[in-house]
Amino acid sequence: MKPTYYLLISLLLLSTSCKDSKPPYEPVPKSLEYQSWEDTQQPTGSPTYLALGNYAKVLCSAVFVSGREIDEAAVNSKMELFFSEEQEIQYFLDENEKRVKVGIEGDTSRSATYYGDQGCILDSKKGIQFSPIAVSSQLPPAEGMDWPMGDRISQEIPRINEEKYAEVLEKAFAPEAFTAAFLVVKDGNILLEQYGNGAHKDMQLESWSMGKSLTATLIGRLMQMGELKLDQKAPIAEWQKEGDPRGEISIRQLLNMSSGLRFAAHRDPDRKIPLLELPHLYIYMEALDVFDFAVNRPLEYAPGSTGRYRNCDPLTLGKIVREKVEAMGENYHQWPQKELFDKIGIRKQVMETDIKGNFILTGFDYGTGRNWARMGMLYLNEGRWMGERLLPEGFTDFVSTPAPGWEVPEYGGQFWLNEGNRWASLPEDAYFMAGGGGQRVIISPSDNMVIVRLGHSKGGPHVVESMNAAISALMEKL
């Protein structure tokens, strides 16, 4: 295994480990070294081809979704050792076609194109197979409404607090962390808010796997509307044949990342599959139907028995969301804005799709710091907003409770837990959304507080240290 590819793990995804404590579901072979791929879909393409695909999409989104300069993004959102030192990566920006192409001279190249409110999509010979739409908000302009439904806040409080909490901001914006946004919401009010490294309050920033928590929220919204139940069997048509053990997988187990589906990922103990053949990562590097790729997997473990951080579970939940929404006669791409974002003051959240128009909320999602603060507040308020219940009673308790299939109690329901005081200065009841490059939304019920940190991938390895130092300084000042 070439060491240059390990950075993909650390920067694209939250790095933790988990131990194998449960036997696989029989008669699936016990070894994680798969003998064949005949019952799955084998990822194809050279390491260079796959790496370029991801890089093209990331740069396209940085330019057309976030509004960053391509030369800046090429440095700060590039995995430093993603390619070998001998390879000189070239990138080309086509403003007219809204496309970014990256390649290596004399070798392969990949490109991604911007499709408005559906963000950037990897180009393929087949092209996209859906009709993009403009997603509209029914809310009035944010500057004319008070926080949290709008952006109007007292200008004096943040300025005073920036001086009072100067040490907090200094730690949060440590140069090596490349932090773009840092917010603290206390008792419903913005206590601290600062931006750096070219970002501003209206910039849609990379959020990566925090989108998994957004997927859980959409599932919770459908539950509150009476369309789904936590313990019902997952309504996946591909699993409904007589004798198919996947038919026993429940929505609860999918939320707990314990479906048991065979979908190899970097955290799997004793992983033997080459890194860039991992289905968990392939969805970020190739133009494909991600929902189809996720659900057409055999079982590796009995449903609910073994927790594994694998993208198949949130993608399967995403498929359930799409099919339910469309069965209701709603427009899939507009529905999250109508039924969630407009209700909590978010006027725009970019959720990118695959070539079929499926949201890739395992990683390709973009939101502002204030957007994510509002999402955290929804959970802090136990699923209620301005007197309206948006998530079922008890749902926030569920997502913040250790999933039974995990040997280490570090995961809940598409949220991470403060097990062992990961955030040393926060209570154990804190839980959080997490994404590659150090994206975080920390919800601390005991403190009635939400902390948001967004940043560029280059700073990913330094975020935990920076955040812990900032949080420690914050708690001393409160």
Secondary structure, DSSP 8 states (H G I E B T S, - for coil): --GGGHHHHHHHS--------S---TTS-S-SS-S--TTS----S-HHHHHHHHHHHHHHHHHHTS---HHHHHHHTS-TTSS-TT--EEEEEETTTTEEEEEETTS-EEEEEE-GGG-EEE--TT---S--------S--GGGSBTTTSSB--SHHHHHHHHHTHHHHHHHT-GGG-EEEEEEEETTEEEEEEE-TT--TT--EE-TTHHHHHHHHHHHHHHHTTS--TTSB---GGG-STT-GGGG-BHHHHHTT---B----TTSTT--S-GGG-HHHHTTTS-S-HHHHHHS--BSS-TTT-----THHHHHHHHHHHHHHHHTT--TTTHHIIIIIGGGT----EE-B-TT--B-TTT-EEE-HHHHHHHHHHHHTTTEETTEE-S-TTHHHHHTS--TT-SSS-B-SSSEE-TT-SSTTS-TT-EEEEETTTEEEEEEGGGTEEEEEEE-GGGGGGHHHHHHHHHHHHHHH-
